[in-house]
Amino acid sequence: MENFSTVEFITLSGLQGLGGNRSIYFTLTLLTYLLIVSVNFTLISTIVIEKTLHEPMYIFLSNLCANSLYGTTGFYPKILLDLLSDVHVISYNLCLIQLYVIYSSLLCEIHILTVMAYDRYVAICRPLEYHTVMTPLTVKVMLFFSWCFPLFWCVFIVLSTFSLPLCGSHIDKLYCDNWSVVKLSCVPNTVNNVLGYIMITLEITQAFFTLYSYYCIVRVCLKSKEGRSKFMQTCLPHLVAIVNFMIANLFDVMYSRYGSDRLPLTLRNIMAVEFLVIPPLLNPIIYGLNLQKIRSTLINAVRCIR
């Protein structure tokens, strides 16, 4: 596929107007990234090391944390460099790599959250069939598709974007996203629009499936005190993570496609990076504090260190 674009560098203007506050933003961003890496890596390590946590729910959770590390790697190193520089540019090839990493991570998270919802549905609504349904092979197949489908799908999106000749080189954002690059095209972008709508339709379908799973779970849990306790322990953290991710994803989609330059720059930046800050930081903390097995394992590990 030949690329007719003569654009070699993309200018990112999301950091305009920071002035003398750049060092403060750099420090806060660096601390946020270090915290994201620390809490996610701690949870992954805990699940890998502790054999009693080698169950589907915790395996899916470790993959959710691994995906957070993968996705944030596409954003934080570049934004940290930009905060130290007066020139905020990125090569076109690196721009495509960045949008691939960020959006393949986004799709992976949607798939992992969906299979986590299905796992909780089987555990609570069909408990006698749980070990028959959620076999090690089933878990591996679910994880395979949760990772491979988004990674390959985003290859098609990036190749489609790469084939477009560009008539501009300015993105009013902190990072490269597919829709912003597509809008720089000199020609109609029907293929990219179709791929985008397919992705949005897929996200909505999975969101409805996840919400329906939790509708069934809540209906079953309300029937007994034990069910309500189980819901609070294992399902509520996942439900909070899903709602948080959906809101963050909605912000990004609305901003990318329908964002207005009349909005304050700070608000636009918050809407653009919310899904790269809150879910990766909040998910491991929510699960680590609410899931009894993980909390107990972490407490015992701290005691052993002392």
Order of alpha helices (4+ residues) and beta strands (2+ residues): beta-alpha-alpha-alpha-beta-alpha-alpha-alpha-beta-alpha-alpha-alpha-alpha-alpha-alpha
